[in-house]
Amino acid sequence: MVKAIIFDLDGTLINEDQIDRGLVYVYKTNTNTFKGITQNKFIDANTKAFDSLLKMYKSRKILLSQFGILIWYKTVKILNLPETPIVVNKLYRSLQKFIISRTIPLDGAVEVLSFIKKSGYKVGILSNGLFEERINKIKKTKLSKFIDVLVTTDIVGFDKPNKKPFKFILDILNVKPDEAIFIGNSLTEDIYGAKNAKIKAFWYSKLKEGEVDCRIYDLVELIPIIRNMSNKLYGN
C-alpha cells in the first residue's frame, strides 16, 4: 500500500531557473564589481565557467550543491577579478535573489499537492542541490503547507540518480520502497534513480520519446492515478 508521494522540485512542481535573465540582473546590480568589463564579456566568462563545471558534474566529480558557488569562483578568475569570498558570495546572492523572486508553482502543482494531503498521504521533496536554496523556493511558492519532508543532496552527500538520496528520504518518511511513488521531470536523475532504489516512478515530461513504465504530461493526471492507487495496480 502506497503511503508517501515523493516529488522532484525544479521543473516538476516549480518553474526552472531563468539563468540568462538572472545573469543580466547580476551584472546590472554589481556594476562596481565589474568596472571596465562589458556585460557580454561577463556573460561569456560565466558561460565558460558553467561549461567547465557541467563536464565535472556529469562525470560525478562535483555535486550540484557545489555548482552554485564554484561557478562564481571560476567566473571571477576568468575575468581576473579578486577571488575573495566576499565577492563570490555577493554574486551568488544576487543571482539567488533574482531566481527566488521569479519562482512560481507550475500549473496543477497546488491542486495536486492539496489533493494528496487531503487523501492522507505523506509528501516528500527530493532535490539535487542546496537545502537553503530549495527551502527558499518552497516558501516563496507557498507550497510548504503541503510538504512533510524536504531532502536535498547536500545533506546526503550524493546526487540523484544515486540511490542513496532516495533511501535517505524513505527512511525519514518511514516507508519502504514499495510504499512510495516518485514523480520527476528528469529521465536520468529522477526516473532511473527511483527505479534503482526500487521505487515506482512517473516521468513528468512533454517529450514523447524515452522508454518508461509510467508517464504523465500534466500534473493533474496524478489525481485520478492516486485516487485509484492500490497494491494490485501500482505495487512492485
Secondary structure, DSSP 8 states (H G I E B T S, - for coil): ---EEEE--BTTTB----HHHHHHHHHHT-TTTTTT--HHHHHHHHHHHHHHHHHHHHTTSS-HHHHHHHHHHHHHHHTT----HHHHHHHHHHHHHHHHHT--B-TTHHHHHHHHHHTT-EEEEEESS-HHHHHHHHHHTT-GGG-SEEEEHHHHS--TTSHHHHHHHHHHHT--GGGEEEEES-IIIIIIHHHHTT-EEEEE-S---S--S-EESSGGGHHHHHHT--HHHH--
